[in-house]
Amino acid sequence: MTTQMYKTFPTFLGLLLGLLVIASPVGIEAQESNPHTVRTTKFTIQDVDASTAFYEDLVGMTELDRFEAGDSLVEPFMAFQDDGKRIGLLRFTEYEHIAKSSHPVSVLVVPSLDAIIKRFNDANYPITQHIGVTSAGYGASESGGVNTAIIHDPSGNGIELIETGGRATVAGARLIVTDRKEAEDFFVRIFDVTAAERLQTDSYDEVVMDFGDGMFVALFEPTDEAPLPKSEHPVVAIYSTAADDVLERVKAEGLGVQEFGGFMFLAKDPSGNVIEVVRQRTP
């Protein structure tokens, strides 16, 4: 575990206490159908005001809540609705100056792309539209595919927008991995989840891991981008009533784990993505 991760101990412990209060409309009680619920996709940002304005004014999201830990962390939570599925924008005092992947690290679904594309065009902000493409989990098995768009926020974080006709929500976290099969096997062993859909093209290999009623976790191996340095901060938050079992399995993997007061722990997948696991009580 790196020195930087140890320096974040007070920050993440404080963050956890905040999350326990504002986690979702249903609190932190588990859904009976699955011991794990993915609730937040996360990434670091440089400027809070610029980032929240981007997601509110252009994407159409709302800042539902914000957690602050002194001068060390500000984390606005962005969502389309108060359904417990959110983006956490992590702004630490010491910003990590690492290259961001050109590929999306979060997936949003929207009823229509028309209004969003118009807002981006009116603001002269780059947006790339794809018509009738396939996207793992959304249209990969349907003839004709789906309409999608790719955007990058002011800090360079890529977001995929998928037009579904349904309610707008944060659909999933996309983890950039170096080996799709290795990452998939890890999630199967650690969280006892299954792969829902896989999509392989000339430029990437992706599998969607099914976490039940919460957000999904997509494992995305690009073949057109060399591996990049990984953030030392969480990229996804998973709430679990089986956290003790998960922790035991993670330790057996020997990849390193950092516990915080018995409430939560951080662990790295085989590609170095930091996963936040929060202990969740049963109903």
N, C-alpha and C positions, 0 to 999 in steps of 0.2 A: 504494500500500500504506500502511496507516495506521501511526501511531506505535505503537499498541498491539500490532500484529502483530510489529514489530521488537523490542519489549521481550520477546517470548516466545521469542526465538531460543535462549537457553541451555536453557530449559524443554523445547522441542520436540526439540532435539538430544539431550538426556538421555533424553527419553521414547522417542525412536527406538531408542537403544541398548538400552533395556529391552525394547522391543517385539521387537527382533531375537532376544532370548533366549526370550521367553515367547509368541511369536506364536501357535503352534498345535502340536498333537501331531506334525505332519509338518514342523516347522521352517519355513523360508522358501523351500523349493524349490517351483517352480511346477508347477501341473498342466499336462499337455501339451495339454489340450483348449482352454484359453483362456489368453492371456497375462496376463489380469487376474483377480484374485480379491478379492471384497469380503469383508472379515473382521470389521470392527467398525463399528457405528453408535455415534455419540458425541453427547453433549450435556453442558452444564454443570450443576452442582448447587451448592447452598449448604452442605449439611451431609452429611458422609460417613457418619456413624453412622446418621442418620435415613434416608438414601437406601438404604444397604445393607440395613438392617432391612426397609424397604419391599419391596425386590426379593426378599429371602430369605423373610421371614415371610408375606407376602401373595401374591406372584407365584409363589414356589416355586423361585427361582433360587439359584445358589450363587456365592459370590465365589471364582473360580478363582485369581486372582492380583491383585497390587496393585503399582503402580509409584509411587514417591515421588521427587520431585526437590527435595531440601532442604525449605524452607518454602514453595516456590512452587507446587507441584502435588502432589496426591494423586489417583491414578486407579485405583479398583477396577475389575476386569473381571468382569462378571456374565454367567453363562451357565447353561443347563440341563444341559449336558454338555460334555465336553472335545472338541468337534468343530471348534474353530477359529472358531466364530460367536458373537460376544460383543457386549455393550454396554459401552462405556467411559464411566465416570462421571467427568467432569472437574471437579475442585474446585481452582480457582486461588485464591491468596491474595486477589487482587482480583477479587471476583465481579462479573460483568457484570450490571448491573441493567437488563435489557431485557425487554420484554413477551414472554411465551412464546405461541406459537400455540395456539389451542384445539384444533387438529387434531393427531392422532398423528404423531410424528416417528420412530417405530420400530415394526416389526411383529414380533410373536411368534406362533408357532403352537404349539398345545397339543393333546393328545389329547382332552381334555374340559374344559369351562369350569366344570362343577358345583362341584368342590372349591375352585377359585379364587374363584368368586362367593360361596360360603359363607364363606370366610375374610374377604373384604371386608365382607360383611354382618355377621358376628360382631364385626368390629372397628369397625363403624359408619363405614367408610371408603367414600366415593362410588365407585360403579362403574355404568356404563351398559351394559345388555345389549341386543343387537339379535338377533332371531331370524329366520333365513332371509333375511338380506340378501345383497346382492352385494358383493364386495370384489375389486378389481383383482388378478388373479393367483390368487385363491382363490374360485372359485364364480361369477365374473362370467359365465361361459359355461355354467354348470350350472343346470338348472331347480331352483328351490327355494332356491338360494343356500347360504350357510353361516351358522353362528351366530358372532357376534362380540361383543366387549365392549371398551369404551373406559375407560381409567384414566388418572389423572394422578399422577405421583410428587410427593413433598413440595416439589420445586422447580418444579412446574408443567409438567413435560415429559409430553406425551401419548403413550400407548402403546396400540396396537391389538392385541388378543388374538383369534386366529382358531382356531376349533375344527376340526381336520382329522382326528382319529382316529389320526394318526401320532405320531412322537416329538416331544417338545417341543424347540424350538430357536429361535434368533434368525433370523428369515427374511429381514429386509431393513431397509434404511434408507429413510426417507421424507423427501425434501427438499421443503420448502415453496417453491414457485417463483412468480414473478409472471406468467410466460408459459410455459405447458406446451410449446407447439410450439418456442419459442425454446430452452428448456432441453433438450428432446428432440434437436433438431438439434445442439446443442452436444455432448451425450454421444455421438451418432453420429459426429460429426467427430473428436472428441478421442480416444475410446476404441474406435472402430470396433465398437460393439455395436449390437444391434438391439432394437427395441421388441417386447415379448412380448405384452402385452395392455393395452388401453386401456379405461377406464370413464369415462363422462361422465354427470353428473347435474345437477340444478338448482343444486346447491351446490358442485360441484367438477368438475375435469377432471384425470384421473390416467392416467399411462402407466407401465408397469413395464419397466425396461430389463434385458435378459437378460445377466448376467455369468457364465453357465455354472454350474458346480457350487457356487460360493460363494453368498453372500447376493445378493439383488437390490437394485437402487436404484430406488425409485418416485419419480416426479416429480409433485408434487401441487399443482395450482393451485386454491386456494379462491376461490369467487365470492361467498362470504358473509362474508369477512374482508378488511379493508384490509391492504395490505402492511405488515409490521412490520420494525423494525430487525433486521439480521442479526448473528449472533454472529461475533466475530473468531477463533473457534476452530473446529477441524474438526468436521464433522457426520458424516463417513464416512471410513474408511481403506481405500484400494484398493492391494493389492500387485500389482506388475506387472513382468514380464520385458521389457516394451516401454516402460519408463519414459522412456527417452531420446527415443523417437518421440513419446510423449505430451507430454513437456516442450517439444519443438520446436513441436508444434501449439498448445499453450497459449500460448506466447510469441507465436506468430503471431496469436492472437486479441486480443492487446493488453489483456487483463484484469488483468494483474499476476500475478507469481509470486515465491515466496520459496524459495530453495534452502537446504538444510541439509547441509553437509559431503559432498555427493555421494550421501548415503544416501536422502534423501527431499526432497520439495518440497511446498509448499502453493500452491494456486491457487483462484481463485474462479470459480464458474459465472456465467452472465449475471445471475442473481438475487442474487448476492453470497454464496451458500453456500460455505464454505471446504472444499475437498476435499484430503485428505492422500493423496499418492501415494508409496508406498515401493518402492524398487528391490528386485527379487526375483531371485535367481539361478536359472538353469535347472538341471535335474537333472544 
